[in-house]
Amino acid sequence: MAIYIKTLSFSTRGAFKPERDDSRVNDALQQLQSQGAKISDVRVAFGESLVIYLIIYEATSPII
């Protein structure tokens, strides 16, 4: 299997909001796993007004 990435980004507007972002990230993880992906890592980067999640996964082809 090959390794791919999926990125998600959210505006923070001054405060990180896990109650909003967690469900969106969990939905993306669930979608990838339901299509046969094996999640290898999830990384988070914070910018001035942005949160970026990088999901690294293994699959036979990219999952959109």
DSSP file (Angstrom, degrees, kcal/mol; ACC not computed):
  #  RESIDUE AA STRUCTURE BP1 BP2  ACC     N-H-->O    O-->H-N    N-H-->O    O-->H-N    TCO  KAPPA ALPHA  PHI   PSI    X-CA   Y-CA   Z-CA
    1    1 A M              0   0    0      0, 0.0    59,-0.2     0, 0.0     2,-0.2   0.000 360.0 360.0 360.0 148.6    0.0    0.0    0.0
    2    2 A A  E     -A   59   0A   0     57,-1.9    57,-2.1     1,-0.0     2,-0.4  -0.512 360.0-116.1 -92.8 163.6    1.1    3.6   -0.7
    3    3 A I  E     +A   58   0A   0     55,-0.2     2,-0.3    -2,-0.2    55,-0.2  -0.876  37.3 171.6-104.5 133.2    1.1    6.5    1.8
    4    4 A Y  E     -A   57   0A   0     53,-3.3    53,-2.6    -2,-0.4     2,-0.3  -0.818  20.1-136.3-131.2 169.6   -1.1    9.5    1.2
    5    5 A I  E     -A   56   0A   0     -2,-0.3     2,-0.4    51,-0.2    51,-0.2  -0.951   6.7-164.3-128.3 151.9   -2.1   12.6    3.1
    6    6 A K  E     -A   55   0A   0     49,-2.2    49,-3.3    -2,-0.3     2,-0.4  -0.999  14.7-155.9-129.5 132.8   -5.4   14.4    3.7
    7    7 A T  E     -A   54   0A   0     -2,-0.4     2,-0.4    47,-0.2    47,-0.2  -0.880  10.8-176.0-112.3 143.8   -5.4   17.9    5.0
    8    8 A L  E     -A   53   0A   0     45,-2.3    45,-3.4    -2,-0.4     2,-0.4  -0.995   6.9-171.6-130.7 137.6   -8.1   19.8    6.9
    9    9 A S  E     -A   52   0A   0     -2,-0.4     2,-0.4    43,-0.2    43,-0.2  -0.991   3.1-174.5-135.2 145.3   -7.9   23.4    7.8
   10   10 A F  E     -A   51   0A   0     41,-2.5    41,-2.7    -2,-0.4     2,-0.3  -0.990  28.7-117.3-136.8 142.2  -10.1   25.5   10.0
   11   11 A S  E     -A   50   0A   0     -2,-0.4    39,-0.3    39,-0.2    38,-0.0  -0.627  21.8-166.0 -74.3 134.8  -10.2   29.2   10.9
   12   12 A T    >   -     0   0    0     37,-1.5     3,-2.0    -2,-0.3    38,-0.1   0.737  10.2-155.3 -96.4 -25.7   -9.6   29.7   14.6
   13   13 A R  T 3  S-     0   0    0     36,-0.5    36,-0.1     1,-0.3    -2,-0.1   0.872  76.7 -45.4  49.5  42.4  -10.7   33.3   15.0
   14   14 A G  T 3  S+     0   0    0     34,-0.3     2,-0.3     1,-0.0    -1,-0.3   0.230 130.5  62.9  92.9 -14.0   -8.5   33.7   18.0
   15   15 A A  S <  S-     0   0    0     -3,-2.0     2,-0.3    34,-0.1    34,-0.0  -0.986  75.6-124.5-148.7 135.3   -9.4   30.5   19.9
   16   16 A F        -     0   0    0     -2,-0.3    -4,-0.1     1,-0.1    -5,-0.0  -0.609  25.2-161.6 -73.5 132.0   -9.1   26.8   19.2
   17   17 A K    >>  +     0   0    0     -2,-0.3     4,-2.5     1,-0.2     3,-1.2  -0.784  16.0 175.9-122.1  87.4  -12.5   25.1   19.4
   18   18 A P  H 3> S+     0   0    0      0, 0.0     4,-2.6     0, 0.0     5,-0.4   0.829  79.0  64.2 -62.2 -31.2  -12.2   21.4   19.9
   19   19 A E  H 34 S+     0   0    0      1,-0.2     4,-0.3     2,-0.2    -2,-0.0   0.808 114.1  33.6 -63.2 -26.8  -16.0   20.9   20.2
   20   20 A R  H <> S+     0   0    0     -3,-1.2     4,-0.9     2,-0.1    -1,-0.2   0.878 124.2  41.2 -89.7 -48.6  -16.3   22.1   16.6
   21   21 A D  H  X S+     0   0    0     -4,-2.5     4,-2.5     1,-0.2     5,-0.3   0.846 103.3  65.8 -74.3 -35.6  -13.1   20.8   15.0
   22   22 A D  H  X S+     0   0    0     -4,-2.6     4,-3.1    -5,-0.3     5,-0.2   0.912 101.8  48.3 -55.7 -46.3  -13.1   17.3   16.7
   23   23 A S  H  > S+     0   0    0     -5,-0.4     4,-2.2    -4,-0.3    -1,-0.2   0.875 111.9  49.8 -65.4 -36.0  -16.2   16.1   15.0
   24   24 A R  H  X S+     0   0    0     -4,-0.9     4,-1.8     2,-0.2    -1,-0.2   0.903 114.2  44.4 -68.9 -40.6  -15.0   17.3   11.6
   25   25 A V  H  X S+     0   0    0     -4,-2.5     4,-2.5     2,-0.2    -2,-0.2   0.925 113.5  50.8 -68.5 -44.3  -11.6   15.6   12.0
   26   26 A N  H  X S+     0   0    0     -4,-3.1     4,-2.6    -5,-0.3    -2,-0.2   0.886 108.5  52.6 -60.7 -39.0  -13.3   12.4   13.3
   27   27 A D  H  X S+     0   0    0     -4,-2.2     4,-2.4    -5,-0.2    -1,-0.2   0.911 110.0  48.3 -62.0 -42.5  -15.7   12.4   10.3
   28   28 A A  H  X S+     0   0    0     -4,-1.8     4,-2.3     2,-0.2    -2,-0.2   0.914 112.5  48.5 -64.7 -42.8  -12.7   12.6    8.0
   29   29 A L  H  X S+     0   0    0     -4,-2.5     4,-2.6     1,-0.2    -2,-0.2   0.918 111.9  49.2 -62.0 -43.6  -10.9    9.8    9.8
   30   30 A Q  H  X S+     0   0    0     -4,-2.6     4,-2.6     2,-0.2    -2,-0.2   0.904 110.0  51.4 -62.9 -42.3  -14.1    7.6    9.7
   31   31 A Q  H  X S+     0   0    0     -4,-2.4     4,-0.9     2,-0.2    -1,-0.2   0.930 111.9  46.6 -61.3 -46.2  -14.5    8.2    6.0
   32   32 A L  H ><>S+     0   0    0     -4,-2.3     5,-2.4     1,-0.2     3,-0.7   0.935 114.4  46.7 -62.1 -46.7  -10.9    7.2    5.3
   33   33 A Q  H ><5S+     0   0    0     -4,-2.6     3,-1.7     1,-0.2    -1,-0.2   0.870 107.0  56.9 -65.8 -36.8  -11.1    4.1    7.4
   34   34 A S  H 3<5S+     0   0    0     -4,-2.6    -1,-0.2     1,-0.3    -2,-0.2   0.730 105.7  52.9 -67.6 -19.8  -14.5    3.0    6.0
   35   35 A Q  T <<5S-     0   0    0     -4,-0.9    -1,-0.3    -3,-0.7    -2,-0.2   0.181 130.7 -92.6-100.7  16.5  -12.8    3.1    2.5
   36   36 A G  T < 5S+     0   0    0     -3,-1.7    -3,-0.2     1,-0.3     2,-0.2   0.513  75.2 146.4  94.2   5.9  -10.0    0.8    3.7
   37   37 A A      < -     0   0    0     -5,-2.4     2,-0.6    -6,-0.2    -1,-0.3  -0.481  40.5-144.3 -77.3 146.3   -7.4    3.3    4.8
   38   38 A K  E     -B   58   0A   0     20,-2.5    20,-2.7    -2,-0.2     2,-0.4  -0.959  20.1-134.7-107.7 115.4   -5.0    2.6    7.6
   39   39 A I  E     +B   57   0A   0     -2,-0.6    18,-0.3    18,-0.2     3,-0.1  -0.561  26.9 176.0 -74.4 125.5   -4.3    5.8    9.6
   40   40 A S  E     -     0   0A   0     16,-3.0     2,-0.3    -2,-0.4    17,-0.2   0.803  61.1 -14.5 -96.6 -37.8   -0.6    6.2   10.3
   41   41 A D  E     -B   56   0A   0     15,-1.7    15,-3.0     2,-0.0     2,-0.4  -0.988  45.6-149.4-164.3 152.9   -0.5    9.6   12.0
   42   42 A V  E     -B   55   0A   0     -2,-0.3     2,-0.3    13,-0.2    13,-0.2  -0.991  22.0-173.6-130.1 124.1   -2.4   12.8   12.6
   43   43 A R  E     -B   54   0A   0     11,-2.6    11,-2.8    -2,-0.4     2,-0.4  -0.889   8.0-154.6-119.7 150.4   -0.4   16.0   13.0
   44   44 A V  E     -B   53   0A   0     -2,-0.3     2,-0.4     9,-0.2     9,-0.2  -0.976   7.7-173.7-127.3 136.0   -1.7   19.5   13.9
   45   45 A A  E     -B   52   0A   0      7,-2.5     7,-2.9    -2,-0.4     2,-0.5  -0.990  11.8-150.1-127.7 139.5   -0.2   22.9   13.1
   46   46 A F  E     +B   51   0A   0     -2,-0.4     5,-0.2     5,-0.2     2,-0.2  -0.914  15.2 179.9-110.9 133.0   -1.4   26.2   14.5
   47   47 A G        -     0   0    0      3,-3.7     3,-0.0    -2,-0.5   -35,-0.0  -0.458  51.1 -78.1-111.6-168.9   -1.1   29.5   12.6
   48   48 A E  S    S-     0   0    0      1,-0.2   -34,-0.3    -2,-0.2     3,-0.0   0.902 125.1  -5.0 -61.0 -42.9   -2.2   33.0   13.5
   49   49 A S  S    S+     0   0    0    -36,-0.1   -37,-1.5   -37,-0.1   -36,-0.5  -0.005 123.6  78.8-140.1  31.0   -5.8   32.3   12.7
   50   50 A L  E     -A   11   0A   0    -39,-0.3    -3,-3.7   -38,-0.1     2,-0.4  -0.999  51.9-159.3-145.8 141.3   -5.7   28.8   11.2
   51   51 A V  E     -AB  10  46A   0    -41,-2.7   -41,-2.5    -2,-0.3     2,-0.5  -0.990  16.2-165.1-117.6 130.1   -5.5   25.2   12.5
   52   52 A I  E     -AB   9  45A   0     -7,-2.9    -7,-2.5    -2,-0.4     2,-0.5  -0.969   3.8-162.2-120.3 126.6   -4.3   22.6    9.9
   53   53 A Y  E     -AB   8  44A   0    -45,-3.4   -45,-2.3    -2,-0.5     2,-0.6  -0.908   2.8-162.6-104.9 132.4   -4.7   18.9   10.4
   54   54 A L  E     -AB   7  43A   0    -11,-2.8   -11,-2.6    -2,-0.5     2,-0.6  -0.964   4.8-165.1-116.0 113.4   -2.5   16.5    8.4
   55   55 A I  E     -AB   6  42A   0    -49,-3.3   -49,-2.2    -2,-0.6     2,-0.5  -0.888   3.1-161.0-102.5 119.6   -3.8   13.0    8.3
   56   56 A I  E     +AB   5  41A   0    -15,-3.0   -16,-3.0    -2,-0.6   -15,-1.7  -0.882  21.7 165.8-102.6 127.3   -1.3   10.4    7.0
   57   57 A Y  E     -AB   4  39A   0    -53,-2.6   -53,-3.3    -2,-0.5     2,-0.4  -0.952  33.6-128.9-142.1 158.3   -2.8    7.2    5.8
   58   58 A E  E     +AB   3  38A   0    -20,-2.7   -20,-2.5    -2,-0.3     2,-0.3  -0.902  40.8 143.0-106.9 137.0   -2.0    4.0    3.8
   59   59 A A  E     -A    2   0A   0    -57,-2.1   -57,-1.9    -2,-0.4   -22,-0.1  -0.968  60.4-106.5-161.2 168.2   -4.3    2.9    1.1
   60   60 A T  S    S-     0   0    0     -2,-0.3   -57,-0.1   -59,-0.2    -1,-0.1   0.761 104.6  -0.8 -74.7 -24.2   -4.2    1.3   -2.4
   61   61 A S  S    S-     0   0    0    -59,-0.1    -1,-0.2    -3,-0.0   -57,-0.1  -0.967  96.7 -72.2-155.1 163.3   -5.1    4.6   -4.0
   62   62 A P        -     0   0    0      0, 0.0     2,-0.5     0, 0.0   -56,-0.0  -0.313  42.7-143.3 -61.4 142.7   -5.8    8.2   -2.8
   63   63 A I              0   0    0      1,-0.1   -31,-0.1    -4,-0.0   -32,-0.0  -0.941 360.0 360.0-110.8 124.9   -9.2    8.7   -1.1
   64   64 A I              0   0    0     -2,-0.5    -1,-0.1   -58,-0.0   -32,-0.1   0.416 360.0 360.0 -98.7 360.0  -10.9   12.0   -1.8
